[in-house]
Amino acid sequence: MPKIRVTKRFHFEMAHTLHGYDGLCRNIHGHSYNLEITLIGEPRNQPGHPKDGMVMDFSDLKHIVKSQIVSRFDHALMVNRLVPEEQIALLQKTSERVLIVDFQPTTENIAAYIADILQQHLPEEISLFCVRLFETVTSFAEWLAEDND
């Protein structure tokens, strides 16, 4: 059976700040992120099975990405753990959705973070092939499995 890639698109709004950055992105700002998740696998070959012919049911993929990524990231503020504690405490007073991460929350690092999360929640017979995260209409970062073996 041939390997097939399937992709589903998602959207979320999130703010971030780049700690120690030397440009405007050191300030808190938000993006309308578009996320594309591509899986690779062999389509199920079980005539009569409700999922026959599918690599993965798009509704199952939607459930995983919505519960593990979109519901956590949407309308949140992502900050690097290196931001001083007193500043984080002030941010938490004005927003109930502050995500503190162990990395600089660039689009590149967020794409890799999403890949790490999703790989833990996919069925064993399906592989994550690509995470493409658009920060703007013209700018995106891409994580590819073949580059991260």
N, C-alpha and C positions, 0 to 999 in steps of 0.2 A: 504494500500500500504506500502511495507517495506521501511525503511530508507536505503539509499545507500550513500556511500562515494565515491567521485570522487577526483582525484589528478592530478594536472598539475605541471610540472617542468619548472623553469626559471633559467636564468643565468645573472649575471652582475659582472662587475669589480668595486671595490671600495677600496679606501684607508681610513684609520682612524688612530687615535692616542689616546692612553689612558692617559689622563691627570693625573699626580700624581702617575702613576703606578710604581712599583718597579722592573720591568723587561724590556726586550727589546721592548715590545709593547708600551712603552712610546714614542718611535720614530715613525714617520710617516712611514707607510708600507701599502701594499695593499694585497687584496685577490681576488681570483676568486670565488665569492660566487655562490652557487647553492641553489635555493630556491624551496621548495615544498609546494604548497598550497592545502589543503584538505578541501573540502566542504561536508556537509551532508544535505540531504533532501530527499523528496519523488520524484521519477521520475514522470514527467507529464503524466497523464493518459487521453489523449485527442486524440483518433484515428483520423487521418487525419490532425492533427496539425503538422507543420514542426518540432516542438521540442518534439513531442510525445516520451515518454520513456526516456527523459533526466532529470537529476537533474538540470543541467545547461549546456548550449552549451559551449563546451571548447573554442570556439572562443570568446564568450562573457567574459568568465573568463580571457582569454588571454588579451583582450582589457583592462579590469579593472586593472590587475596586471601590464601590460606594461605601462599604462598611469599614474598610481598612485605610482608605486614603481620603476620599472626598468628604466623608462625614467628620474626619479629624482635622483636615486642612481648611475646609471652606470657612471663610470669614474669621480666620485665625491670624495671629501675628507670630511669625517664626523668628526667633532670635538665637544667636550663638551663646552657648553657656559662658563664654568669656566676657560677656557684657557684665559690668559690675552688679553685684547682688542688689544694691540699693536702687539701681535703675530698673532692674527686673521687677523689684517689689513695687515700684511706682507704676510700671506698665500693667502689672497684675491688678492694681487698684482701678485702672480705667478700662480694662478688658478682661473678660473671664476666659478668653481663649488665647492664651499665650503658650506657644509651643517652644520649649527650650531644647535645643539640639546641640550635639557635640561637634558641630561643624559649622563653617561659614555657610549660611543659607543662600548660596548662589543657585541658579537654575541647574548648573551642572551637578552640584552636590545633592540637590533635592531630587533630581532624576535618579541618581544612584541610590539614594535613600528609599525612594519608591520601589525600585527594583528589589532591594533587600527585603522590604516588607512583603511584596507580592510573592516572591519566591517561596516564602514560608507558608503561603496559603493556597498554592496551586496543587491540583491533583498530581500525583507522582508521574503519570504518563504524559503530562503536558509540560512544556518548557517555556519559560519567558524568553522571547526572542529579542524584543526591543521595547524600550520606554522612550517616548519622545515627548518632551515637556516644552510647550510654547509659553514663553514669558510675555511676549508681545506677538502681534501678527507676523512680524518679520524676524523674530529671534527665538531660537529654540536650542535645547541641549538634547543629545541623544545617547542613551545607554544601549549598547549592543552586547548580547551574551557572548558572541564570538571574540569580543575584545576583552572579556572579563573571565575567561576560563582559568 
